[in-house]
């Protein structure tokens, strides 16, 4: 009889150039915006058994942040990994003094609604968030804007 050990996936900040490149590669596969990713954008990798299965990003502005590109690779979708990513990002943000997260989405409104985010008007976001590339040009004006106090 063999015993299988099951480990939980781990969300980690993509620090090395290789890790950041891997995150960007997954974002491209998911058709998510990458043109404005620079060193100021925190990128995260969700790793399960040494395999990168998801990503997320944060742009931080004093006590709020723009949540970006929560994604799970296609063959791992539907297993709760998106929720793990979101929960871990929220914990990190809260521990870092952030009290509110904002996001824009064209496809995941229902997912984020289940995570406690609510739809808001575009003009109700902080000026710093409104000035991001994601807000001004990368996401269409029809993208849903959502907010969550953490």
Residue pairs with C-beta under 8 A, 6 or more apart in sequence:
7 48
7 49
8 48
8 84
9 46
9 47
9 48
9 53
9 54
9 81
9 84
10 46
10 47
10 48
11 44
11 45
11 46
11 47
11 54
11 56
11 84
11 85
11 88
11 89
12 19
12 44
12 45
12 47
13 42
13 43
13 44
14 20
14 22
14 23
14 43
14 44
14 45
19 43
19 45
20 37
20 43
22 45
22 52
23 43
23 44
23 45
23 52
23 55
23 57
24 34
24 37
24 43
26 52
26 54
26 55
26 71
26 73
27 33
27 34
27 37
27 55
27 69
27 71
28 34
29 73
29 74
30 55
30 69
30 71
30 73
32 68
32 69
32 71
33 68
33 69
33 133
33 134
33 138
33 139
35 133
35 138
36 132
36 133
36 134
36 138
37 43
37 57
40 59
41 57
41 58
41 59
41 68
42 57
42 58
42 59
42 60
43 55
43 56
43 57
44 55
44 56
44 57
44 58
44 85
44 88
44 89
45 52
45 54
45 55
46 52
46 53
46 54
46 55
46 56
46 72
46 81
46 84
46 85
47 53
48 76
48 81
52 73
53 72
53 73
53 76
53 81
54 70
54 71
54 72
54 73
54 76
54 81
54 82
54 85
55 69
55 70
55 71
55 85
56 67
56 68
56 69
56 70
56 71
56 85
56 86
56 89
57 67
57 68
57 69
58 65
58 66
58 67
58 68
58 89
58 92
58 93
59 65
59 66
59 68
59 129
59 132
59 134
60 93
60 96
60 98
61 126
61 128
61 129
62 128
63 97
63 98
63 99
63 100
64 98
64 99
64 100
64 101
64 102
64 126
64 128
64 129
65 93
65 98
65 100
65 101
65 102
66 101
66 102
66 103
66 104
66 129
66 132
66 134
66 135
67 86
67 89
67 101
67 102
67 103
68 103
68 134
70 82
70 85
70 86
70 89
70 108
71 82
72 79
72 81
72 82
72 85
82 111
83 115
86 112
86 115
89 101
90 101
90 148
90 150
93 101
93 150
94 150
98 150
99 149
99 150
100 147
100 148
100 149
100 150
101 117
101 147
101 148
101 150
102 125
102 126
102 129
102 145
102 146
102 147
103 112
103 117
103 145
103 146
103 147
104 134
104 135
104 139
104 143
104 144
104 145
104 146
105 112
105 143
105 144
105 146
106 139
106 140
106 142
106 143
106 144
109 119
109 144
109 146
112 146
112 148
113 119
113 146
115 148
116 148
117 146
117 147
117 148
118 146
118 147
118 148
119 144
119 145
119 146
120 145
120 146
120 147
121 145
122 130
122 135
122 141
122 145
123 130
124 145
124 147
125 135
125 145
125 147
129 135
130 136
